[in-house]
């Protein structure tokens, strides 16, 4: 009884501090006056000027006795004694009024059992939320003004609002009360690092890019590097963009930015994500059965959303590293109504760097460009890439919002190869990728229970791959592959809250695909063109149910009608989650899906100049992909421990394998495995353990491991949060992939006997060490902050073999390898 009375008393004290803190902290009993009014009087009396932040100082109150002064110096001294400000003379008759900022240290405990709460987020005034890490069980907020509002949050606890001066005056720990949180709202915050959250009710990951913490190997917030840290997602070839969701190939996962579908794996052939992290707001990731609203893919989901609010003031961000530079502007055009976001990045023309060289060697190994890969951006070998994002946000009123999003992604490569013995014998390689997309969206809240939205999007991708050979001035060879994808979508969705525990979602989409593929090879007298068009009608219905906050379930159905084959597909999706206690959850999901636009499975990774990167639509020779996924798992989260375990099985039918240009086989892709993730936090130090056990096979009349099958994947990570310094270290261990010796046809210039393969069954295990460190610095007076970061990929330059090149590999070195040592320096400034 005494404990509850004490808790209530402290809550009342904190509440009154929040309300009365200006008077308590900076005024005495009796009449008062505002500081800004007193400054106006002094300005008129002594003919001086004061420079200050009116919004910040408008809340400062002084006792009326401050008037009792005989000179300007005496008046300023009185103010110094009563208010948290100081005066800095800026000229003969001018003073800067500088707010005094201090550090505040405090501890936070559970009001019920007095246990230390090891993880909180804070928000200062209306700023961004950020994680705060304790040192010896105490949190420290640095450089804060006494009248700033501090909002303290922790998972499963009610938010506490308090004025900084009242927080500093507390002699006892801050006590947070337990909050009643519905199961469908529960998120495991700070899953991998700060900003990476796991939502229990639908088994999705949500990454808040505005508060993203440090990950080993990169400091730039690269979207693909963030995603590949999710357990069950990895990149077997070493390219960040070649993401593999539990055995599903890259093309089997859906990637969208502001509802614009993307059909390529990024800048510089998958080395860098083509999405500017400074404008990205949130990333949703699904690694299991997709929820009913998502269709057209049999793998995973990466749904990217850019900033979606009207900011109070103009803000800028400048980012640069050793590979590229960029800038972002957030501009309110009409206050609280209309805003424009613009962001752009580009690599440095004609400038090389160690990390760019490492990417170049990774991309062009095994090709004719391998000999010049380390001379990227030299006179005869140039690469370029850039991306532009813009978004117009219109808050029509409190219930309606309209947005227009645009993205443009460009990649180019130009290379001249000379014969070492005959300078007149030259080859020219030109590759280009041009992707632009636009989305117009309207969202409306028609009532407390009914929400609707409608959007139309368009995405156009053009890939052109051309090579020419010349002997003197005469062309001796010509080869070209080109692919154009035109994807237009019209989508409507409705969300209806039937009651407190039941929600219904439904929607319809019309997708218009238009594809063109051009192939020309003068040496083999090939000149083909293939045009494909298809309409797909899709609809979904999903019912989300909550039973007494102990069980949440989603029962959904996704349907498609594919006009070319006049077939209807109905795919059920079910997800169930059970809370057995406040710390332990059981989860399961099962579902089926179909995929229309796709790539053919090959027996090797996509090369930069390989026609396997091109897409097609099912026709008389190929079928619609059909995928089945099931998952069963459990999650435990308490006292700084997080344990997440999932078993899964995936089968994809009607997979088309293309072993050469004329041979197609139809079969299955099957994967099964388990993902285990364990995390423990000790104050400002965290350790993470991630282990994946999997088996990925193909079945084309014979069950064999697929070329990217890695049975064991292990990551051990350590994170240190030493504000303003942060450090992340990850050591990864991966078992080798299958040894697959290529089969050569009669036209090949080499045969199997020419290759000296020193391995059988599996290649040696791979391992590497990645390290990142950042240092944050701020200038509160001028309102800007910056981050400098240093990262190393594969710090000890381990030589890791991936597989054997399948397309006429070099006889002296036929092995594909992962990325070597790659350092990078990054600087980001916000103002």
Secondary structure, DSSP 4 states (H G I P E B T S, - for coil): -HHHHHHHHHHHHHHHHHHHHHHHHH--SS-EEEHHHHHHHHHHHHT-EEE--HHHHTT-EEEGGGG--SSHHHHHHHHHHHSSEEEEE-STTEEEEEEPEEEEEE-EEETTT-PBP--EEEEETTS--EEE--BTTBEEEEEEETT-EEEEE-TTB--EEEEHHHHHH-SS-EEEPB----GGG-EE-SSSSTTEEEETTTTEEEEEGGG---BTTBSS--HHHHHTTSTTEE-TTS-TTS-EETTB-GGGSEEEETTEE--S--BTTTTB-SS-TTTEEEEEEE-SSPPTT--S-SS-EEEEEE--S--SS-EEEEEEESSEEEEEEEEEEETTTEEEEEEEEEEPTT---HHHHHHHHHHHTTSTTGGGGGGTTBTTEEEEEEEEEEEEEEEEETTEEEEEEEEEEEEEEEEEEE-SS-TTEEEEEEEEEEEEEEEEEEEEE-SSSEEEEEEEEEEEEEEEEEEEEEETTEEEEEEEEEEEEEEEEEEEEEEEEEETTEEEEEEEEEEEEEEEEEEEETTTTEEEEEEEEEEEEEEEEEEEEEETTTEEEEEEEEEEEEGGGTEEEEEEEEEEEEESSSSEEEEEEEEEEEE-SB--B-SSPPPTT-GGG--B---SSS--EEEEEEEEEEEEEETTEEEEEEEEEEEEEEEEEESSSS-EEEEEEEEEEEEEEEEEEETTEEEEEEEEEEEEEEESSSEEE-TT--SEEEEEEEEEEETTEEEEEEEEEEPPPB--PPP--TT-S--GGG------SBPPPEEEEEEEEEEEEEETTTTEEEEEEEEEESTT----EEEE-SSS--SS--EEE----EEEEEEEEE-
